[in-house]
């Protein structure tokens, strides 16, 4: 595997950060992550297609473009990959109102050839698509194959998100990339690092990703009481106080990010489903634990050799907002653990898709979590 990393500057000039591929025409797949206003422009795709005429092109708008051990100041980052003996397949579908997202995601992954499929990487619109439904459709159809990915971002605006898939970027798009090859090894890791506080409670009324009641009390009233001075800053302050949920005490919790509130209904809108009957507990940030959590995700990765490897990094916009000026420290933690031969590229998202360590073949929707997919050829 050979990897090129390039950035597009604000003046439109491309600069290579690292270069291993002899000619851009040889690239097999190009991963692109960028600021919304740049990604959605038709000219951006045209320039990428001209630069990489024979490669699949996959990417999304983001809440921060990751390149190496830092967030790039460039509005667009591109990573081109040339495989020695492996190959990829890329498909997309657009979600429309009234469609079943579970059926769409199931149909989409069914397009991938099953023979030799090693891994699937998913990119989806981050606002018009329910990530929990997306994951359910994937899990219902794919068996024995690991899946990772993320939901596109839009800075901290939450207005519009785009996915770019061998075409001009579009909203409401879901794309799947299948990896194939006998010599291909893909390893994933995910970890949060948030601290739980308060007592365990039960979700007593909800609908999909809308939480109405916890322990019979209006959810928004409970949240405001726990947040104290931060309550007046909702919904923005909610990114600092996610919710952990789990089916029962034996399950591993997943984290849900607060996206909005409804004062009239006293409800809270989260980035993924919050099912009735689940155990819930509020969470708060601890800077050291968040950075340690990123390191824990990296320690789940099995890197077998010192050849060039690609690490697709999908972390959460909530972590970026909370960590602020020290956000690069979580990327440095990941990079130092994985090693210099592993090229980090990715984005800060509105939702992360990855399996838990104990079950690598069943993906989950996460929020506020560092997720990693490391790809290399033996």
Helices and strands as residue ranges (DSSP letters): E 2-8, E 14-18, G 24-26, E 29-34, H 36-39, H 42-51, E 56-61, E 65-67, E 70-71, E 76-82, E 87-94, H 101-110, E 117-124, H 131-141, E 146-151, E 163-165, E 173-180, E 184-191, E 195-207, E 210-214, E 217-218, H 219-227, G 228-233, G 236-240, E 243-246, E 254-256, E 258-262, E 267-270, E 279-284, H 287-299, E 309-316, H 317-323, G 324-326, H 328-338, E 342-349, E 351-356, E 359-366, E 370-377
